[in-house]
Amino acid sequence: MIDEPNIPEKDLRNIKAEVVLLAGSRDVILESHTRYLHSVIPGSKLEILPGRTHGSYIVHSTEIAGLILKYAK
């Protein structure tokens, strides 16, 4: 999780699929890194969940599911 995945920026900029980045404000992944991904993936959406950690998708699965469904078409 610290070193992988190591995807070159040029590849991130070529992503054509819809991308929603969900992260907690207390996530093990630095918020600055998540915001960087959002800045280089075209048209990506970003949700920083206040007070949440990386494991929140398990502990708060109903809440996370609602966020994911918010972006589903």
ROMARNU-240426 format. One record per atom (N, C-alpha, C): residue number from 1; atom name; y, z, x. Coordinates in steps of 0.1 Angstrom, whole numbers, plus 5000, padded with zeros to 4 digits. Example, Ala and Ser with C-alpha at 12.3 -4.5 7.8 and 13.67 -1.06 7.14 Angstrom:
     n   atom      Y      Z      X
     1      N   4943   5078   5132
     1     CA   4955   5078   5123
     1      C   4967   5078   5132
     2      N   4978   5071   5128
     2     CA   4989   5071   5137
     2      C   5000   5079   5129
// end
This chain:
     n   atom      Y      Z      X
     1      N   4988   5000   5008
     1     CA   5000   5000   5000
     1      C   5013   5000   5009
     2      N   5012   5005   5021
     2     CA   5023   5006   5029
     2      C   5026   4992   5036
     3      N   5015   4985   5040
     3     CA   5017   4973   5047
     3      C   5013   4960   5039
     4      N   5007   4962   5028
     4     CA   5002   4950   5020
     4      C   5007   4951   5006
     5      N   5008   4941   4999
     5     CA   5007   4927   5004
     5      C   5020   4924   5012
     6      N   5018   4916   5022
     6     CA   5030   4912   5030
     6      C   5032   4897   5027
     7      N   5040   4894   5017
     7     CA   5042   4881   5012
     7      C   5056   4876   5017
     8      N   5056   4864   5024
     8     CA   5068   4859   5029
     8      C   5078   4857   5018
     9      N   5091   4859   5021
     9     CA   5102   4857   5012
     9      C   5102   4843   5006
    10      N   5099   4833   5014
    10     CA   5099   4819   5009
    10      C   5088   4817   4998
    11      N   5077   4824   4999
    11     CA   5067   4824   4988
    11      C   5071   4831   4976
    12      N   5078   4843   4978
    12     CA   5083   4850   4966
    12      C   5093   4842   4958
    13      N   5101   4834   4966
    13     CA   5112   4826   4959
    13      C   5106   4814   4952
    14      N   5093   4811   4954
    14     CA   5086   4800   4948
    14      C   5078   4804   4936
    15      N   5078   4816   4932
    15     CA   5070   4821   4921
    15      C   5077   4815   4908
    16      N   5068   4809   4900
    16     CA   5073   4802   4888
    16      C   5069   4810   4875
    17      N   5059   4819   4876
    17     CA   5055   4827   4865
    17      C   5066   4838   4862
    18      N   5066   4842   4849
    18     CA   5075   4853   4845
    18      C   5070   4866   4852
    19      N   5079   4874   4858
    19     CA   5076   4886   4865
    19      C   5084   4897   4860
    20      N   5077   4908   4857
    20     CA   5084   4921   4853
    20      C   5080   4931   4863
    21      N   5089   4936   4871
    21     CA   5087   4947   4880
    21      C   5090   4960   4874
    22      N   5079   4968   4873
    22     CA   5080   4982   4868
    22      C   5078   4992   4879
    23      N   5087   5001   4881
    23     CA   5086   5011   4891
    23      C   5092   5024   4887
    24      N   5088   5035   4892
    24     CA   5094   5048   4889
    24      C   5105   5051   4899
    25      N   5114   5059   4895
    25     CA   5125   5063   4904
    25      C   5120   5072   4915
    26      N   5108   5078   4912
    26     CA   5102   5087   4922
    26      C   5089   5080   4928
    27      N   5088   5067   4927
    27     CA   5077   5060   4932
    27      C   5075   5061   4947
    28      N   5062   5059   4951
    28     CA   5059   5059   4965
    28      C   5065   5046   4972
    29      N   5066   5036   4964
    29     CA   5072   5023   4969
    29      C   5087   5026   4968
    30      N   5094   5023   4978
    30     CA   5109   5026   4979
    30      C   5116   5017   4968
    31      N   5125   5023   4961
    31     CA   5133   5016   4951
    31      C   5140   5004   4957
    32      N   5145   5006   4969
    32     CA   5152   4994   4976
    32      C   5142   4982   4978
    33      N   5130   4985   4981
    33     CA   5120   4974   4982
    33      C   5118   4967   4969
    34      N   5116   4975   4958
    34     CA   5114   4969   4945
    34      C   5126   4961   4941
    35      N   5138   4966   4944
    35     CA   5150   4958   4940
    35      C   5151   4946   4949
    36      N   5147   4946   4961
    36     CA   5146   4934   4970
    36      C   5137   4924   4963
    37      N   5125   4928   4959
    37     CA   5116   4918   4952
    37      C   5123   4912   4940
    38      N   5130   4920   4932
    38     CA   5137   4915   4921
    38      C   5147   4905   4925
    39      N   5154   4907   4936
    39     CA   5165   4898   4940
    39      C   5160   4885   4945
    40      N   5147   4884   4950
    40     CA   5142   4872   4955
    40      C   5133   4864   4946
    41      N   5127   4871   4936
    41     CA   5118   4864   4926
    41      C   5127   4859   4915
    42      N   5128   4845   4914
    42     CA   5136   4839   4904
    42      C   5133   4844   4890
    43      N   5144   4848   4883
    43     CA   5143   4852   4869
    43      C   5135   4864   4866
    44      N   5131   4872   4876
    44     CA   5123   4884   4874
    44      C   5131   4894   4866
    45      N   5124   4903   4859
    45     CA   5130   4914   4852
    45      C   5127   4927   4859
    46      N   5135   4937   4858
    46     CA   5133   4949   4866
    46      C   5135   4961   4856
    47      N   5126   4970   4857
    47     CA   5127   4983   4850
    47      C   5124   4994   4860
    48      N   5134   5003   4862
    48     CA   5132   5015   4870
    48      C   5131   5026   4861
    49      N   5119   5033   4860
    49     CA   5117   5044   4851
    49      C   5121   5057   4856
    50      N   5131   5063   4850
    50     CA   5137   5076   4855
    50      C   5126   5087   4856
    51      N   5125   5093   4868
    51     CA   5116   5104   4869
    51      C   5102   5101   4871
    52      N   5098   5089   4870
    52     CA   5084   5085   4870
    52      C   5079   5082   4884
    53      N   5066   5084   4886
    53     CA   5060   5081   4899
    53      C   5051   5069   4899
    54      N   5044   5066   4910
    54     CA   5036   5054   4910
    54      C   5024   5056   4900
    55      N   5020   5068   4898
    55     CA   5008   5070   4889
    55      C   5012   5071   4874
    56      N   5024   5069   4871
    56     CA   5029   5070   4857
    56      C   5022   5060   4848
    57      N   5017   5049   4853
    57     CA   5010   5039   4844
    57      C   4997   5045   4839
    58      N   4992   5055   4845
    58     CA   4980   5062   4840
    58      C   4983   5073   4831
    59      N   4992   5082   4836
    59     CA   4996   5094   4829
    59      C   5004   5091   4816
    60      N   5012   5081   4817
    60     CA   5021   5077   4805
    60      C   5017   5063   4801
    61      N   5004   5060   4799
    61     CA   5000   5047   4796
    61      C   5006   5041   4783
    62      N   5008   5049   4773
    62     CA   5013   5044   4761
    62      C   5028   5039   4763
    63      N   5035   5047   4770
    63     CA   5049   5043   4773
    63      C   5050   5030   4781
    64      N   5042   5030   4791
    64     CA   5041   5018   4800
    64      C   5037   5006   4792
    65      N   5027   5007   4784
    65     CA   5022   4996   4775
    65      C   5033   4991   4767
    66      N   5041   5000   4761
    66     CA   5053   4996   4753
    66      C   5063   4988   4761
    67      N   5065   4992   4773
    67     CA   5074   4984   4782
    67      C   5069   4970   4785
    68      N   5056   4970   4788
    68     CA   5050   4957   4791
    68      C   5050   4948   4778
    69      N   5047   4953   4767
    69     CA   5047   4945   4755
    69      C   5061   4940   4751
    70      N   5071   4948   4755
    70     CA   5085   4944   4753
    70      C   5088   4930   4759
    71      N   5081   4927   4770
    71     CA   5083   4914   4777
    71      C   5073   4904   4773
    72      N   5063   4907   4766
    72     CA   5052   4898   4762
    72      C   5057   4888   4752
    73      N   5053   4876   4752
    73     CA   5057   4866   4743
    73      C   5045   4863   4733
// end
